[in-house]
Amino acid sequence: MTQPPSDDAARAKALNAALAGSAGLSPADLAQVMNGSGFRGALAETMGIELLEVSPAKVVARMPVAGNTQPYGILHGGATVVLAETVGSLAAAAHAGPEHIAVGVDVAATHHRAPTKGHVTATATPLHAGRTIASYLIDVMDDDGRRTATARLTCYIRPLT
């Protein structure tokens, strides 16, 4: 897979084609392809987000705490929300299919603990995967398997054109 195009519409079509063409790939293999092709998006790349699994049923990604902290040395809550919205949006895009795009319309997060090292891993699973609305529960865990945050994302699914 090559680098995604710079034009937004062409980039959306290329992402949808990658997700649609993934039928023969395992969720882990699709994540590897997307990690190496720039399809995570500029913000996700800046934050160090690495996709681990990508499918309509579940998206898993991890992000380092280092480089994403607030002045107190703990993981910034906004960084956690970026990770949560990234996995939820990719799950919605995978669900939406090649002729649609998923656009986040609501995100909410509750922070349960403050990681200071290692990585956090987010897992998005569908609460509702409909024709025009898809909602996801996102659990964010630290390296020791402790829940650090819980988020919910709702995406509007609309035609690509």
C-alpha positions in Angstrom: 0.0 0.0 0.0 1.3 3.4 -0.9 1.1 6.7 1.0 -2.4 8.1 1.2 -3.2 11.1 -1.2 -3.1 14.6 0.2 -6.5 15.6 -1.1 -9.1 15.0 1.7 -11.7 13.3 -0.5 -9.1 11.1 -2.2 -7.6 10.3 1.2 -11.1 9.2 2.5 -11.6 7.0 -0.6 -8.2 5.4 -0.2 -8.8 4.7 3.5 -12.2 3.2 2.7 -10.6 1.1 -0.1 -7.9 -0.1 2.3 -10.6 -1.1 4.9 -12.8 -2.7 2.2 -9.9 -4.6 0.6 -9.0 -6.1 4.0 -11.3 -9.1 3.7 -8.3 -11.5 3.4 -6.3 -9.9 6.2 -6.4 -10.6 9.9 -7.1 -7.6 12.1 -3.5 -7.7 13.2 -2.2 -7.8 9.6 -4.5 -4.9 8.6 -3.2 -2.9 11.5 0.4 -3.5 10.3 -0.5 -2.3 6.8 -2.2 0.8 8.1 0.7 1.6 10.5 3.2 1.6 7.6 1.1 3.6 5.2 0.2 6.8 6.9 -3.5 6.0 7.3 -3.5 6.6 11.0 -3.6 10.4 10.4 -1.1 13.1 11.3 -2.3 13.6 14.9 -2.2 9.8 15.7 1.3 9.6 14.2 2.5 12.6 16.3 1.1 11.1 19.4 2.9 7.8 18.7 -0.3 5.8 18.3 0.3 2.3 17.0 -2.6 0.2 15.7 -2.6 -3.4 16.9 -5.9 -4.7 15.5 -8.4 -3.2 13.0 -11.9 -4.7 12.2 -15.5 -3.6 12.3 -15.9 -5.6 15.6 -12.9 -4.3 17.4 -10.0 -1.8 17.0 -7.0 -1.9 19.4 -4.2 0.6 19.5 -1.5 1.7 22.0 0.2 4.9 22.8 3.3 5.8 24.8 2.8 7.8 28.0 6.2 9.5 27.4 5.7 12.6 25.2 2.0 12.7 26.0 2.1 14.0 29.6 0.9 17.2 31.3 3.2 19.3 33.5 2.6 16.9 36.5 4.3 14.0 34.6 1.0 12.1 34.2 -0.7 11.1 30.9 -2.6 14.1 29.6 -6.4 13.6 29.5 -6.6 15.1 26.1 -4.0 12.5 24.8 -6.2 9.7 26.2 -9.2 11.2 24.3 -7.2 11.4 21.1 -6.4 7.7 21.5 -10.0 6.8 22.2 -11.4 8.8 19.3 -8.8 7.3 17.0 -9.8 3.7 17.7 -13.5 4.4 17.8 -13.4 6.4 14.5 -11.5 3.6 12.8 -14.0 1.0 14.0 -16.8 3.2 12.7 -15.0 3.6 9.3 -14.5 -0.2 9.1 -18.2 -0.7 9.8 -19.4 2.1 7.5 -18.0 0.4 4.3 -16.3 1.7 1.2 -19.0 4.2 0.1 -19.4 6.0 3.5 -17.3 7.9 6.0 -17.7 8.1 9.7 -17.5 11.5 11.4 -17.3 11.8 15.2 -20.2 13.8 16.7 -19.8 13.1 20.4 -17.0 11.9 22.6 -16.9 11.6 26.4 -14.3 10.2 28.7 -13.9 9.4 32.4 -10.3 9.2 33.7 -9.9 6.6 36.4 -6.1 6.7 37.1 -3.1 8.6 36.0 -0.4 6.6 34.2 3.1 8.0 34.4 5.1 5.4 32.3 4.8 2.7 29.7 1.9 2.6 27.3 -1.8 2.7 27.4 -3.9 0.5 25.2 -7.3 1.4 23.9 -9.9 -1.1 22.7 -13.1 0.1 20.9 -16.1 -2.2 20.6 -19.5 -1.3 19.2 -22.4 -0.4 21.4 -24.6 0.2 18.4 -23.5 -0.2 14.7 -26.4 1.2 12.6 -26.8 2.5 9.1 -26.3 6.2 10.1 -25.1 6.2 13.7 -22.5 4.1 15.3 -21.5 4.3 19.0 -18.4 2.7 20.6 -17.3 1.9 24.1 -13.5 2.4 24.5 -11.6 0.9 27.4 -8.1 2.3 28.0 -5.8 0.1 30.1 -2.2 0.6 31.3 0.6 -2.0 30.9 -0.5 -3.8 34.1 -4.1 -4.3 32.8 -5.6 -1.6 35.0 -8.3 0.6 33.5 -7.1 4.2 33.2 -10.1 5.6 31.3 -13.4 4.7 29.8 -14.7 6.7 26.8 -17.7 6.6 24.5 -17.7 7.8 20.9 -20.7 8.4 18.6 -20.1 8.7 14.9 -22.4 9.8 12.1 -22.1 7.7 9.0 -22.7 9.5 5.8 -22.2 8.9 2.1 -18.6 9.5 0.8 -19.7 12.1 -1.8 
